């Protein structure tokens, strides 16, 4: 691949620790005309074999570091179990005082510009050094990282086979700090309008031939920072984008009408509702999970803190399962779903 303005250098590839499963951290840095960013790559033990493996790009939220998101999501443990790599780019305080990805700034909302170009360079860096299955690269983010993950899926669609969002925002939900704060409270612009903008952005990719973008999104009803309306808008925006992607027309071949709805509960945890959306060929294309009583946190986390809650459905496992089921050409094996019971049922 050729990324405009990109000059990639690896500054460090040092093993930092070894986990019980045999996985380990590797550090790296990318540089281009927009600056530099460090990243942490989790190497599962099986990924050192010659067979190409999937890659998951994880974008942290404000006031987080890669290690924080790794601990909250449990994604490294899942990578060890399912044999894939996980890479965590790190935002720097110099770019944002709270270490947020600048998803609300037009300078960081497009291909070959700003933070998207740096994040895409991380993918290029990993692909140049390791055997990666190019058909199974995915982007996932939480909060500001979730909003930036949406930007990445629209700006570099040829890279990604799926998008996962925890408490994020639709494409270009804001163009200023003030508008960003307002959208967090009351949502962004019309999702149909933003869906068209995302489709137009995707047409600027190297191939311009993307036919679908599978999307899974989670949100808690007790999120104190971000209105759950934003996740409704993410799904509506990507429904419109996918509607354009499949045939270039706004003809409702993909809609948010009549989803398949499942109610459940995590034992000793939260109730949730899962909405599944199919394409015109009845293939799984999008999922929305609304988790009752969950705050601004990664659901189903192995730990408990401000941004991690073990009482929710296990989001990392569900995202991986969804990517496997929604991919057109994938041999990803679904993980065992979390134990659930119907609402009002017995455990």
SULGIRA-V499662 format. One record per residue. RES is the residue in three letters. PSI is psi as a letter, one per 30 degrees, with the letter a starting at -180 (none if undefined). OMEGA is omega in degrees with one decimal (* if undefined). D_LAST is the distance of its C-alpha to the last C-alpha in whole Angstrom. Layout:
res:psi:omega:d_last
RES:PSI:OMEGA:D_LAST
RES:PSI:OMEGA:D_LAST
//
This chain:
res:psi:omega:d_last
UNK:l:179.3:51
UNK:j:177.8:53
UNK:k:-177.0:52
UNK:k:177.4:55
UNK:g:-170.0:56
UNK:k:172.4:54
UNK:j:-170.8:55
UNK:k:173.3:53
UNK:k:175.3:53
UNK:j:-178.4:51
UNK:e:-178.2:52
UNK:k:172.5:49
UNK:i:-171.7:47
UNK:k:174.9:46
UNK:k:-174.8:43
UNK:e:180.0:42
UNK:l:178.1:39
UNK:k:-177.0:37
UNK:l:-177.6:34
UNK:e:-179.5:32
UNK:f:-177.9:31
UNK:f:176.6:35
UNK:l:-178.0:35
UNK:l:177.6:37
UNK:k:171.2:39
UNK:k:-179.7:42
UNK:k:177.4:44
UNK:l:178.5:46
UNK:k:172.2:48
UNK:k:177.5:49
UNK:k:169.6:52
UNK:a:-175.4:54
UNK:f:179.8:56
UNK:g:178.1:53
UNK:b:179.3:52
UNK:l:175.5:50
UNK:k:172.5:47
UNK:l:175.0:45
UNK:l:174.2:42
UNK:k:180.0:40
UNK:k:175.8:39
UNK:j:-179.9:36
UNK:j:171.9:37
UNK:l:-174.1:35
UNK:e:-179.1:36
UNK:f:-176.3:36
UNK:f:179.7:38
UNK:f:175.6:41
UNK:l:-173.7:42
UNK:f:-176.7:44
UNK:k:178.5:42
UNK:k:-178.1:41
UNK:l:176.4:37
UNK:l:177.5:35
UNK:k:176.5:36
UNK:k:176.1:34
UNK:k:-177.2:35
UNK:k:-179.4:33
UNK:j:-175.4:35
UNK:l:177.0:34
UNK:a:177.7:34
UNK:k:177.9:36
UNK:g:176.9:37
UNK:l:170.8:35
UNK:l:179.5:37
UNK:e:-178.5:36
UNK:e:178.1:34
UNK:e:180.0:32
UNK:e:177.3:31
UNK:e:-179.3:30
UNK:e:-177.1:28
UNK:e:-174.4:26
UNK:f:-173.0:25
UNK:g:-175.7:25
UNK:e:179.5:27
UNK:e:178.5:29
UNK:e:176.5:27
UNK:e:177.5:26
UNK:e:177.1:29
UNK:e:-178.8:30
UNK:e:-173.0:27
UNK:f:175.3:28
UNK:i:170.4:32
UNK:l:178.7:33
UNK:l:177.0:35
UNK:k:179.8:34
UNK:k:-175.9:37
UNK:j:172.3:37
UNK:l:-178.1:40
UNK:k:173.5:41
UNK:l:-176.5:42
UNK:k:178.6:45
UNK:f:178.6:46
UNK:f:179.3:49
UNK:f:178.8:48
UNK:k:-174.7:45
UNK:f:179.4:45
UNK:g:-177.9:42
UNK:h:174.7:41
UNK:k:166.7:40
UNK:k:-172.4:41
UNK:i:-177.2:43
UNK:f:-174.8:41
UNK:f:-175.4:43
UNK:k:-179.9:47
UNK:f:178.1:49
UNK:f:-177.4:50
UNK:h:-177.2:47
UNK:g:-173.0:46
UNK:l:176.3:48
UNK:k:176.5:48
UNK:h:179.8:51
UNK:k:168.6:51
UNK:b:-175.6:49
UNK:e:175.3:46
UNK:e:178.4:45
UNK:e:178.4:48
UNK:e:179.9:47
UNK:e:176.5:43
UNK:e:177.7:45
UNK:e:175.6:47
UNK:e:177.9:44
UNK:e:179.7:43
UNK:e:-180.0:47
UNK:e:-179.5:47
UNK:e:-178.9:44
UNK:f:179.7:45
UNK:f:-175.0:48
UNK:f:-174.1:47
UNK:l:179.5:44
UNK:j:-174.6:44
UNK:k:174.2:41
UNK:j:-173.3:40
UNK:f:179.2:41
UNK:f:-175.8:39
UNK:h:173.1:36
UNK:k:-173.5:37
UNK:l:177.9:34
UNK:k:-178.7:34
UNK:k:176.9:31
UNK:l:176.6:32
UNK:k:175.4:30
UNK:b:177.3:32
UNK:e:175.3:36
UNK:e:175.6:35
UNK:e:176.9:33
UNK:e:177.9:36
UNK:e:175.5:38
UNK:e:175.6:36
UNK:e:177.4:37
UNK:e:-179.0:40
UNK:e:-178.9:40
UNK:e:178.4:39
UNK:e:-174.8:41
UNK:e:-178.5:44
UNK:h:-174.5:44
UNK:f:-179.5:42
UNK:f:-179.6:44
UNK:e:-164.2:42
UNK:k:177.3:38
UNK:f:179.3:36
UNK:l:-177.0:33
UNK:k:174.7:32
UNK:k:-175.2:29
UNK:k:171.7:29
UNK:j:176.6:27
UNK:h:-180.0:28
UNK:a:-178.5:32
UNK:l:178.8:34
UNK:l:-179.9:36
UNK:k:179.4:39
UNK:h:179.2:42
UNK:f:-179.5:40
UNK:l:178.1:43
UNK:g:175.3:47
UNK:l:176.3:47
UNK:e:-178.2:46
UNK:e:178.6:46
UNK:e:177.1:44
UNK:e:178.2:42
UNK:e:178.9:41
UNK:e:-179.2:41
UNK:e:177.3:39
UNK:e:-178.0:36
UNK:e:-171.5:36
UNK:g:178.5:37
UNK:l:-178.1:36
UNK:a:-179.1:39
UNK:l:179.2:42
UNK:j:-178.5:41
UNK:e:177.9:39
UNK:e:176.7:41
UNK:e:-178.9:44
UNK:f:176.6:42
UNK:e:176.2:41
UNK:e:178.6:44
UNK:e:178.9:45
UNK:e:177.2:43
UNK:e:179.4:44
UNK:e:176.9:48
UNK:e:-178.9:47
UNK:f:178.6:45
UNK:f:178.5:49
UNK:g:-179.9:50
UNK:l:-176.2:49
UNK:e:-177.9:51
UNK:e:-178.0:50
UNK:g:-174.0:49
UNK:g:179.1:47
UNK:k:-177.0:43
UNK:f:179.3:42
UNK:l:173.9:38
UNK:j:176.7:36
UNK:k:-176.0:32
UNK:k:172.6:30
UNK:k:-175.0:27
UNK:k:179.3:26
UNK:k:173.6:24
UNK:k:177.4:24
UNK:k:-178.5:22
UNK:f:-179.3:23
UNK:g:178.7:24
UNK:j:-177.3:27
UNK:f:-175.1:30
UNK:e:-170.7:32
UNK:k:178.4:31
UNK:k:177.8:31
UNK:f:174.0:28
UNK:e:-179.0:31
UNK:e:178.5:32
UNK:e:171.2:29
UNK:e:-179.1:30
UNK:e:176.2:33
UNK:e:-178.6:33
UNK:e:179.0:31
UNK:e:179.5:34
UNK:e:-177.8:37
UNK:f:171.8:36
UNK:e:178.5:35
UNK:e:179.1:39
UNK:e:178.9:40
UNK:e:175.8:38
UNK:e:176.1:40
UNK:e:-173.3:43
UNK:e:-171.3:43
UNK:f:-179.8:42
UNK:g:178.6:45
UNK:g:-176.1:47
UNK:l:172.1:47
UNK:i:-174.4:45
UNK:g:176.8:44
UNK:h:172.8:40
UNK:f:171.0:39
UNK:k:179.7:36
UNK:l:175.8:35
UNK:g:179.6:32
UNK:k:172.7:32
UNK:h:175.1:29
UNK:l:172.6:27
UNK:k:-171.5:24
UNK:k:178.3:21
UNK:k:175.5:17
UNK:k:-180.0:14
UNK:a:179.6:11
UNK:k:173.3:9
UNK:k:179.1:9
UNK:k:-176.9:6
UNK:g:-179.0:9
UNK:b:-171.6:11
UNK:l:166.7:13
UNK:l:177.7:13
UNK:l:171.1:15
UNK:k:177.2:17
UNK:k:177.1:19
UNK:k:178.0:22
UNK:k:-177.4:24
UNK:k:-177.4:28
UNK:l:174.4:30
UNK:a:-175.5:34
UNK:f:177.0:37
UNK:g:177.5:36
UNK:g:173.7:32
UNK:k:178.9:31
UNK:k:-178.0:29
UNK:e:-178.3:31
UNK:l:172.2:29
UNK:k:174.4:25
UNK:k:177.6:24
UNK:j:174.3:21
UNK:j:-172.8:21
UNK:j:-177.9:18
UNK:k:175.8:18
UNK:f:176.3:19
UNK:k:175.5:20
UNK:b:-179.5:24
UNK:i:-169.1:26
UNK:l:175.7:25
UNK:j:-177.9:23
UNK:k:178.3:20
UNK:g:-179.5:18
UNK:l:173.0:21
UNK:f:179.0:21
UNK:l:178.0:23
UNK:k:172.5:23
UNK:a:-175.7:26
UNK:e:-175.7:28
UNK:g:-179.2:27
UNK:k:-176.4:24
UNK:j:-178.5:20
UNK:f:-175.6:17
UNK:f:179.4:15
UNK:l:173.8:16
UNK:l:-173.6:15
UNK:j:-171.3:17
UNK:e:-176.6:20
UNK:e:179.5:23
UNK:e:-179.8:21
UNK:e:177.3:21
UNK:e:179.5:24
UNK:e:176.3:25
UNK:e:-179.9:23
UNK:e:180.0:25
UNK:e:179.1:28
UNK:e:-177.3:28
UNK:e:-174.2:27
UNK:f:-178.7:30
UNK:k:178.4:33
UNK:e:-176.1:36
UNK:i:-175.3:37
UNK:k:176.2:34
UNK:g:179.1:33
UNK:k:177.9:30
UNK:k:-179.5:27
UNK:k:174.6:24
UNK:l:176.5:21
UNK:k:-177.9:18
UNK:l:179.0:16
UNK:l:177.6:13
UNK:k:-179.3:9
UNK:l:173.0:8
UNK:k:177.1:6
UNK:l:176.2:9
UNK:k:178.3:10
UNK:f:-179.3:10
UNK:a:179.3:7
UNK:l:-178.8:4
UNK:none:*:0
//
